[in-house]
Each structure stands twice: as C-alpha cells, then as structure tokens.
C-alpha cells in the first residue's frame, strides 16, 4: 500500500514531467538558444539606441533652452531686442559650427593621420569658434536686412490700404 501511494504521488507530482523534445535533441536546443540569444541582442541594441537618442534629445533641449534664455537675458539687460537676437544667432552658430568642425577635423585626421587626436580636436574647436562667429554675424546682418525689407514692404501696403480707406470715407461723405 505504501509503495502504491508513493508511485501514485510520483506519477502525479510535478517532479515527473516530460522534457520537450527539443531539449532532448542537442542540435534543436542549441538552435533555439541561438535564436533566443540573437533576439535578446537585437532587443538590447534597440533599447540602447533608444536610450542614446533620448539622452541626446534631452541634451539638445537643455542646450536650446540655455541659448534662448541667455539671449533673452542679454536683450533685457541691454534693453534691446536686436542685441538679444544677435546673441541668439551668434551663440547658436558658434555652437553648431564648433560641433561640425570638431567632427570634420577628427574624421579628416583619422583618414590622413596628420596630427594626434588632441590637436585635431583643438584645431576643430578653434576653427569652429572663428567660423561660427563670422557665420553668426553674416546671418544676423542678413536677417536684419530681411526684417527691414519686409517692414518697409508691409508699411507701404498698410499705408496704401489706409489711404484707400480714407478716400472711400471721403467719397462716402461727399455722396451724402
């Protein structure tokens, strides 16, 4: 009786389970394990890329906020909207050209092997600062001239509309 109960317990218990056929065959098991590992690596790469993109997006938002707030503070302190915009154009162009020129000089140095990495990065920073300053002045001057052109154009149109309205009003009074 004791052996009957023990046999029944062992047959019904969780200890007596049948292995999946793929676990008995080593080749199938290794193939499944390889596929699972590949999916895990793919998932890890996707998560890593997403985290890096999120980090760079947050960094970009913080830098943009800093540039905008600094230009607003300069404009308020100098009591000039023009100086605030000039600060915005200069700081954004200096930052952008510095990043691009550092990447360009580093990449060019990897191809040509002219200098050490430190010198190429320093040369990229110096070139980016100088070219960014020049580009910022050019863009600010162009934007200023464009705003003045548009202001004159729309002032003429607005004044013409006012004159036409006044003429219509005078004509209306004369008819009465």
Secondary structure, 3 states (H helix, E strand, C coil): CHHHHHHHHHHHCCCCCCCCHHHHCHHHHHHHHHHHHHHHHHHHHHHHHHHHHHHHHHHHHHHHHHHHHHHHHHHHHHCCHHHHHHHHHHHHHHHHHHHHHHHHHHHHHHHHCCCCHHHHHHHHHHHHHHHHHHHHHHHHHHHHHHHHHHHHHHHHHHHHHHHHHHHHHHHHHHHC
